[in-house]
Amino acid sequence: MTKFQFIVHYLRLNQKSYLLATLFIFAVNWLQVEIPHYIQLAIDLVDDVSSSGHGQLKQYVWIVIVMSILMIVTRIFSRVYALNPGRITEAVLKNDLLAKLNALPNNFHQRFTSGKLISILNNDLTGIRLLFGVGFLQVVNILFALSLTPLWMWRISPELTLYSVIPITIAFIIFRLGFVRMKALHIEHLQRLQNLSSQLMNYLSGIDVIKNQQMSPWVEEEINKLNQLLLRCRMRITKIQTFIMPVLDYANNLMKILILGLGGYMLLNQELTLGEITAFLSYSVLLAFPLMQLGRVASLYQRGMVGIDSVQVILNESLPEKHDVQLSEQEVSQLRKQTLKVQNLTFYYPGDDNPILDNISFALPAGKKLGLLGAIGSGKSTLVNCLNHHLDIPSNSVFLGDRDITSFSRQDIRRFIRTITQDPYLFSDSIENNVLFGSAESTSAKQKVPEILALSQLADDVARFEQQEHTLVGEKGIMLSGGQKQRLSIARALLESSDIIIMDNVLSAVDYETERKILQNLFAQLTHQSMLVVSHRVSALEYMDEIMVLDQGKIIASGDHQTLLETCSYYRNTWQLQQNETEAQAC
């Protein structure tokens, strides 16, 4: 979508409102130029002492009063119909952006930090809202004002109108120079806002490290540098708005001086009447507001255009080819309880010549509990992200039944495969709402929450809280311990059934005994679901149907716990080392 198509698309979204706004704005401007005309007629009748002249004067006064009231009413409606579309456009655009961001693959989010995306959704969208709201109102108002008002001035005196145009023309030339400079500064301003937002997000995410390492002075200095760059950019914009943009206002004042001087001379020569001079001055006042607003409109336009450029970076990003290909309900039903098969999977990260996963093959049939053991950096999380299609994998490597998962959309993949990551993200909400997040908020789902909390070994902890499941967990679950957060993320994943559950080292923050209880309960309850449990703890995997040992991207051994103790030295050494650690902790 080009910028022009973007603007047309969102203008059409509120075309009825914009049409009504245009009609009301025209009515306001027509009334504005008609009122001075009747004031002119009334002033010219002041010296008429006849009864007919007095009656005509009263009629003109009443016409001015009625027109003024009508102008107030129509102005209100013009504001309503012109400003509301800006808010509506912002709301629709936010929904469009969030939907697109949710659909974009992992490589996009690696290129754009959360801070920059948040800045776009806030600062840049504000510029677009103002463009489609206040910007539209002011542009249409200026167009009508600068077309109707000079026309009524011309009807009074073409000569005086031409003289009035001279200072306006000079001012427009100067204004154009400032307008071009302002565009570059607005682009720089929004970029600096994005950089500041991104850096603040990074520092807030690592606030514990900053406090523990006493890095606060360094962080303050870094933030101050970004703030100073933003301030200097803002000050340059302000200087232009202060010294160059008001040139149109200065031109308007000069125009009034010309009207008074030349108009007074023409009045003395009886070329104009007192009423005509009064009306002409009134029209010059009507010109003042749109001329002064041109600077603001220019700023709104530039900010809105820069915002559209930023937003289009997201909206124009291409989605994976299979994103819009949805499985039918019949196909979904046929794929239920099918075996997940990995055949000769080799994966490279972009720009890396060494494979992270090297010729991986295994099968996970329905109901099987499969363990994956490996040290840090062995490729465990990469394998998980390949299975749930978080990463782009080569075709003919991972199958669900007989279907290559690369032929599925990511949304369809997540119907069958649910992943619980080692870094749980909790929202600043209640425990119950965090469990219900992403599920249909029905009564039956809420009734399942206590059962799910018990299944994840979190029920006892919740019972000790004063508000129990309605307890607020704070931002990112700050009110909970690491183990409680992990168990809460497990509860969230288990609320809705899934054919395959992948647990990526999700119990690293709980003790061995709690980990064993949770897994035993899960195995007892989820007898018909497949599970892939990834861990660096042997004790978490000893009850699995099969355990695979991953080392440097390769599966070096597989079998049950007892078999691996006898045949795999890596597994045996890891087991013995962890047993010694457990005994030491017990002492």
N, C-alpha and C positions, 0 to 999 in steps of 0.2 A: 504494500500500500504506500503510494507516494504521499508527500505532505499535503498536496492539494486534495487527493482522495480522502485522506484522513479528515481534513476540515469539512469537506462536503458530507462525509458519512455522519459526523456528529452534529452538523447543522441540520441534516434531515431528521435526526433523532427528535428534534424539538421544532420541526418546521411550522406547525400550527401556532405554537407559542411565539416563535419569531415573527410570523406573519401578523399576528394580532399586535405584537409589540411595535412593529413597523408602522402599522396603521395608527396606533395611539400616539407614537412619537411624531408622526406627520401632523396629526391633529393638534398636538401641543405646539409645534412650531408654526402652524398656520394661525392658531389663535394668538401666539406671541406677536406675529407681524401684523395681524389685523387690529389688535388693541391700540397700538400707537397711531394707526390710521384714524380711528374714531376719536382718539385724544386730540389729534391734529384738527379734526373737524370741530370738536368742542371748543378748543382754544380760539379758533378763528371766529366763533360765534359769541365770544365773551363780550365784545363791544356792541353786539346787536341787542338793543333794548326793546325790540318789538316783541309782542306776545308770541308770534309764530317762532321767532328766533329763540325765545326763552323755552318754548315747548320742545323745539328741536334739540336744544342743549340738554334738557333733562332726558330726552330719548337716548342721546349719545352716551350720557353718563350711565344710564341703566344698561345699555348694550355693553359698555366696558365692564360693569360689575358682573353681569351674567357670563360674559366671556372669561373673566378671571376665575369665577367659580368652576366653569367647565374645564378650564385649563388645569386647575388643581386636581380635579377628578381624573381627567385623562392622563395627567402626569403620574398619578398613583398607579393606574392600570399599566401604563407603559413600563414602570419600574418592576411591577410584579411579573409581567410577561417577558421582560428582557433579562432579569436577573436570575429567575428560577432555572432557566436552562443551563446556566453555569454550574449550579449545584447538581442538577440531574446528570449532566455530562461527566462531572467529576465522579459521581457515584458509579455510573455505568463503566467508566474508564478504569476505576479501581477494580471492579469485578473482572473486567476483561484482562487486566494486568495480572491479577492474582491467579486467575485461571490459566493464563499463559505460563506464568512462573512455575506453577504446579506441574505443568505438562512438559516443561523444558528439561532436557537430560542433564546429567551431572556435570558434563564438561562446560555447560553455560555457567553454572553456579560457581565453578572453579575460576572462571574469568572475571566474574563480577562479585565483589564482596557484599555481604549483607548490608553494611553501612551505606554503600552507594545505592543499592536498590531501595533502601528505606528513604534515602534522600530524594530519589526520583519519585517515590510514591507520595512524599509529603511536599517538598519544595517545588518540584517541577510540575506536579499536578495542580498546585495552587495557582501557578502561572497560567495553566490551561483553563482552569475554572474562571479566573478573572478575564481571560481573553474571550471565552464564550458567554460571559455574563456582562460585566461592566464594560468590557471592550466592545462588544456588539452594541450595547446601549449608546456608548459615547460616539462610536463611528457613525451610526445611523443618525444620531442627533446632530452631529457636526455636519454631515452631508446635507441634511435638510436645512439646518441653520445657515450654512454658507451658500446655499442655493436660493432659498426664499428671501432671506434678509437683504442681500445685495439687489435682488430683483425689485423689492419694494422701495429700496433706496433709489434705484435707477428711475423709478416712476416719479419720484419727487424732483430729482435733479441729476441727470446723467453726468454733467460736468463735475459736480461735487463728489459724485461716486467715483469717478476716475481718479481724482486727486487723492481720495481716501485709500485707493488700492496701492499707491506708491509705497508707503511705509510697510504695508503687509507683504508686498513682493520682496522687498529687501530682507525683511525678517525671515521669510520662508527660506531664502538662500542660506542664511546663517543657521537656521534650524536644521536644514538638511545635513550640514557638516556635523553638527552634534548628534544627529540621529544615527549616522554611520558609525561614529565612535562608540555610541552607547551599545550598539549591537555586539561588538567584540567584548565590551566590558561585561555585559549580561551573561555571555557564554562563560567567560572566566569566573564570574561570580558563582554561578551554579556548579561549575566544576570544583571550585574551592569548597563550597558547601558539601559536596559529595565526598571530597577527601577528608574533611573534618568529621563528617558523620561516620565514615569508614574507620578512621583512627579511633574515635571515641568508642565505637563498638568493640574494637580490638582490646582497648584498655579496660573497658567494663567487663569483658569476658575473662580477662586475666587479673581482676582486681585483687584476688587473694595472693597471687604471686607478687604483685606490686607492693602490697602491704607487708608481706613477709620479708621481701628482699629490700625493703626501705627504698623503693624506687620512685616514691611520690614526687620528689623534687625534679627528677629527670622527666617524668611524665608531664608534670606541669609546664616544664620548659618546652617540651615538644608540642604540647597543645597550644601554648602561647605563641609559638612560631606560626602555626597554622592560623590561629586567630588574627595575628598581625597581618598576614598575607590577605586574609579575608577582609580585614578592616581597611587596608590600603586600597583594595579593589572597590569596596563599598564607598570609600571617600572619593575616589575618582569619579564614580557614577554620580555621587551627590554634587560634586563640583560642576559637572555638566548640567545636572538638573537645576542647579542654583544660578549659574551664570549664563548658560547658553539657551536652555529651554524657555526661560521667562522672556526671551527677546520678543516673542509674539505678544506678550502682555505689554511690553514697552511700546511696540508698534501700535497697539490698540490705543494707548494713551496719546501717542503722537497723532493718530488719526483723529482723536477727539479735538486736539488742539487745532488741526487743520480745519475740521468742521466748524469749530467756533470762530476761527479767524476768517476763513473764506465765506462761511455761511453768514456771519455777521455783516461782512462787506456786501454780500448779495441781498441781505435783508435791507440794508441802507439804500441799495439801488432798486429796492422793491421788486427784485427778481424772485424772492421767496417770501412767504408770509411767516409770521411768528409761529403759527401752528406747524408749518412744514419744517422749520428749523428744530422745533421741539421733537417732532416725530423722527427727524433724521438723527438727532442725538440719542433718542430711544433705541433706534436701530443699531447705532454704534455700540450701545450698551449690550444689546442682544448678541452682537458679534464678539464681545469681549469673552464671554464664557466659553464658547466653542474654541476660540483661539487659544485661551489659556489651557483648555483641556487637551489640545493637540500634543503637548509635551507628555502628559500622563498617558494618553492613548499610545504614543510612540513607545513609551516604557512598557506598557502592558503588552503591546504587540510583540516587541522583541523578547520579552520574558516568556510569552506564550509560545512563540516560534522555537525558542531554545528548548522549552519544555517538551514540545512536540517531537523535536529531534531526539531527545533523551528517551521519551516513551517509545518511539518507533524502533529504537535499538532492541527493545524487548519484543514489541508486537511483530516486528518483521523478522525475528529470529526463526529460522526454519525448524520445524518439529521433526522428530523421527518419522520415516515413511509410514510405519505401521501405527502411528498414533491414533488415527481416525478409523482404523480397521477394528471393529468390535465383533467379538464372538457372539453367535446367536445362542439363545437359551438351550437349544438342542445340543450345540457343540459344547457348551459349558457342562451340561449334564453328562455327555459322553466322556469328558476328560476328568470327571470326578474319580478319585481313588486310583488314578493311573500312576505308573512308576516314573519317577524322575530319574533320567539316565544322563550321565556325563560320559562323553566319548572323546578321548584324545584332546581334551581341552588344553590349549596353550594360549597364554595371555601376556601381552606386552603393554606397558603403559606408554603413551605417546612420547616419543623422543628417547626411549630406553631400548637399547639393543639386547639386553638380557631379559629373558622371560621371567615373569613373577610366578607364573604357573606353567609347569612343563609336563605336557602329556598326561593330564589327570583323567582317570576313568573310574567310575563306580556307579552303582544303582541304588536307589532308595524307593523300594516298593511300599505300598500302602501298609501302615501299621508298624513299619520297621523303625527301630530306634538306633540311629547311627551316630557314633562319636567321632570327633576330629581333634586330634592332639597335635600340638606343634608349638615351638618356641616363638617368641616375638620376632616378627619379620619373616616367618616361614611361608606366609601367603594365605593364612586362614581367612582374614577379613576380605582379601581380594577374591577368594573363592566364593565367599558368601555373597559378595556384591555382584559376582558373575551369575550366580544361581538365581538371584531375584531381579536380574537384568538392570541393576543400578548402573552397571558399567556396560558399554557396548562390546559384545563378545562376537567372535567369528561364528558364522553359520555352521550348522551341522556339528555342533559341539555339545549342546544341552537340549534334551528332549523331554517333553511331558507326554508320556505315552509314545505315539508315533509322530507327534508334532514338534517341530523345531521351535523353541521358545522365541527365537528372533523373529518369527512370523507373527507373534502376538504383540499387541500394544502393552505398554507397561501396566496399564490399568487392569487388563485381563490377567496378566501374570500374577498380580497381587490378589486376585480372587482365589488363587490356589496356593500361593506361597506367602506366608506371613513371617517377617523377620523381626526379631527382638534384638536390638543393637546393644553394645556394651556401654554406650553413652546415652542413657535415657534422657529424653527432654520432657519436662513437666511444665505445665502452664500454671500461672498464678491464679489458681482456682481451687476448688475443693477436691478432696480425694475422690469422691464419687464422680464428679464431672471429668476428672482426669482419666478415670477408668472408662467412662462413657464416650470419651472423645473419639470422633470418627464413626461412631455407631448410630443407628437410628434411635433417637431419644423416645423410646416407647416405654410403657409401664413394665412390660416383660423384661426389657433390658435392665431397668433399674432394680427389679426384683432379683436379678442374677448377680448383682454386685457383691452382696455378702458371701455368696457361694464362691465367687471368683477370688475374693480377697482371702478366703480360707484356703483355697487351692494354691495360692501363691505364698502361703505362710505369712500373710500380712494381717490377718484378722485379729490376732492377739495384740499387735502393736496399735492397731486402729481403735480397739476397745479401750485402751488406756488413754486415748486422747479425749479431751473434754467434750468436743463436738463430734467425736467419732468420725464417720465417713464424710461429714460436712466440714471437717477441719480444712482450713486453707493451707496449702503447702508452700506458698510464697513463690517468688520468681525463680524459675528453674528448680523448684522443689527445695529451696534453701532451708526450709523448716524440717526437712527429713534427713536422715542419715543416708550414706551412700548405699547401704544394703536395702533400706526401705524404698529408696527411689528405684532401684533395680527391680525389686519385687512388685512395685506398683506398675512399672512398665510391662512386666510379665502379665499382670492382671488385665491391663488394657488390651494386650494382644490376644488373650484367651477369651475375651468376652464374646466374640463372634467366632464361630468355628471356621477352620481352614484345613485343607487337606495336608499341607506340609508346614511345619513350624520350624524355623531356624533360630536357634539361640546362640548368638555370637558372644561368648564369654560374658554373659549377662549376670553371673553370680560371683564375680570376682571380688565384690565388696562385702560378702557375707562369709561367715566361718564355714569350715568344712562340714560340720554336722547339719547346719541349716541348709546348706547347699544340697546335701544328700537327701534330707527330708523333702525339700521342694521337688527335686527330680523324681523321687520315688512316688510322691503324690501325683505328679504330672503323668508318669508312666501308667499309674493305676487308673487314672481318669481318662486319659487320651489313648485308649487301646486301639482305636481304628485310624488314628492319625499318624502320619510319618513325622519323625523328629530328627533334626540334625543338630547335635549339641557340640558347639565349638568351645574348647577350653584348653588352658595350659595346665590344668590340674588333672591328674590321673584319677583321683578319688571321685571326681564328678562323672567319670566315664566308665567306671568299672562294671556298672550294671547294664551297659549298652549291649544290644544284640551283636553289634560289630563296631570295632574301633579302627580308624585309619590314622596312621602316623605321617604327618606332613613335615618335611624338612627341605628347606631351600627350594620350595615350589614343586617338590616331587613326593609322591606317596611311596614311602620306603618300606612300609609294612602294613598289614591289616589282619584282623582276627578279633576274637573275644579277649577279655582281660587276661585269662589264664594262659591262652596261647601266646599272646604277645610277651608276657613275662618270661616265657620259656624261649621264645625265638628272636625277640628284638632287644638288642642291648640298649638302644636309646630309650625305649619304653621302660625297660627294667631299671636303668640307672635313674630315670626321672621319678619313677615310683619310689625307689629307695630313698632318694634325696628328699622327696616330699614327706615320706613317712618319718624320717628323722626330724624334719622341721616341725611336724605335728607333735611328736613326742617331746621335743624341746619346749614347745609352747605350753604343753600340758604341765610340764615341770615348773 
